[in-house]
Amino acid sequence: MANMMYFLSFLAILSTLQAIHAVEYSVANNVPTTPGGIRFTNEIGLEYSKQTLISATEFTWHLFKQNSEADRRTTPKLSLFIETIGAGQVAFFNNDEIHINANYIQGFSGDVKKEITGILYHKVVYSWQWNGNGQAPEGLINGIADFVRLKAGYASDYWRQPGSGNKWDEGYDITARFLDYCNGLRNGFVAELNKKMRTRYSDNFFFELLGKTVDQLWREYKAKYKSIHIRNLRARIDRQRNATQEAGDLLPEGADPPDFISPSELSRAPDQREAVKEEAEGEEKAEAARWQRRGGGGGERAEERGGGIEGEGGGQRRRHRRRRQRLLKLFKELKRRQHQLQKKATKYNSIMANVMYFLSFLAILSTLQAIHAVEYSVTNNVPTTPGGIRFTNEIGLEYSKQTLISATEFTWRLFQQNSKADRRKEITGILYHEVVHSWQWDGNGQAPRGLIDGIADFVRLKAGYVPDYWRQPGSGNKWDESYDITAWFLDYCNGLRNGFVAELNKKMRTGYSDNFFFELLEKTVDQLWSEYKAKYNT
């Protein structure tokens, strides 16, 4: 009798297991001799892929709490095909069939096994989730699929950070991270939401499960990560300020530097616009004050003492002071006009407003540079301290002034800037480079710094302001080595597909991946770099 009970128990367990594995799984590599098909065989394989389909299915059932066949969609078979599909397409799902592009596998520059595993987890979810009888937003459907991928531990490196996005149902990683936040408020929330979507869909499901509307939840989710976004933008502001200050050292004394934050930055986080704008304005005022001190303040202190270099030549000093005052009035007027334009940003294109402002800035700067000679001043503000006394005894005002002049002339010679036109060209080139940083996208902070600076120098290159000290095309050891090295490489890529850099920048609006090169040019960035180097035989 004991043996009979054991046998009956065994049959019951076996019956349960057969029910779990009633789904049929198949994997086929339809392009085994292509580079992508070969890489699939070598690094992923048929058996691993089949086991991943099984694991992804069981993980989805567990996450959705679909413990019986009655809870699930009817899916008798799941199939995977590795094949060549449309250019730039990664994969697609249709009638419980997953199709993955062999070209994507071949061109992927990271851990291809992890990437394909993540894609399979995402696509498998489509076979088991409910879609509200076709009423649910598409962004929610693929967001739930990416939520499963996230919880399985296969989020990709190119995913955007938590708190990103403009709408809760924007889809994919944006919605997945929002759902993860909601699931943290109520464990099992996504499973219950999926269950409710079996026959219909309503945004009210969020309220029924969490006691808040989906819009309330989205606002609170964004607020949670607001400080993170502000810190990131503040770091960007600091980088822009430092870069602008370096270029600003070449400007006439008393001139305000341009704005350190652009409307394109603020548009990425519309709900944070006012907070960031206030912070940017605070930074700007502090910086303007520092420029004021460096310009007019120091000279006046020296004049009050009636000594030192600033105390010499009263007529010349007064002329310089009047010139600085005119400059400040001009720039104050520019700032006033810019402020008026920014007030109308909700009605007019704010980017064009800033472009007009900066064109005005460049026009005035160009005129002033033509008439403004370099003025050198040295002031010892602490003459009675030990350090100040030693400066006076061992270095001195006159020697320091002469050093400023010598260093300037040496730099001009080294840069072969033999005329004002040469120096104006160099300043203009620097300004073109730095202005790009205000308008380009940076992949939400994920893009390599060398690519960011390389794109800025690419714009400088196309504008015709390449300095003589740039290295030749084909130089460099890495494609993202930065500045002129990367600029020449991007120029080569742009020659393969006109408008490539513009499309690359557009893709970098919310994230970054080296695979953008493959999606646009159907070659990995490493392949492109090798061919670029071969072209120049370097």
Secondary structure, DSSP 8 states (H G I E B T S, - for coil): -HHHHHHHHHHHHHHHHHHHT-SEEEEEES-TTSHHHHHHHHHT-HHHHHHHHHHHHHHHHHHHT--SGGGS----EEEEEEE--STT--EEEETTEEEEEHHHHHH--S-HHHHHHHHHHHHHHTTT---GGGTS-HHHHHHHHHHHHHHTT---TTS--TT--SSTTS-HHHHHHHHHHHHHHSTTHHHHHHHHTTT---THHHHHHHSS-HHHHHHHHHHHTHHHHHHHHHHHHHHHHHHHHHHHTTS-TT-----SS-HHHHHTSGGGHHHHHHHHHHHHHHHHHHHHIIIIIHHHHHHHHT-TGGGS-HHHHHHHHHHHHHHHHHHHHHHHHHHHHHHTTTTS-HHHHHHHHHHHHHHHHHHHHHH---------S-TTSHHHHHHHHHT-HHHHHHHHHHHHHHHHHHTT--SHHHHHHHHHHHHHHHHHHHHS--GGGTS-HHHHHHHHHHHHHHHT---TTS--TT--SSTTS-HHHHHHHHHHHHHHSTTHHHHHHHHTTT---THHHHHHHSS-HHHHHHHHHHHTT-
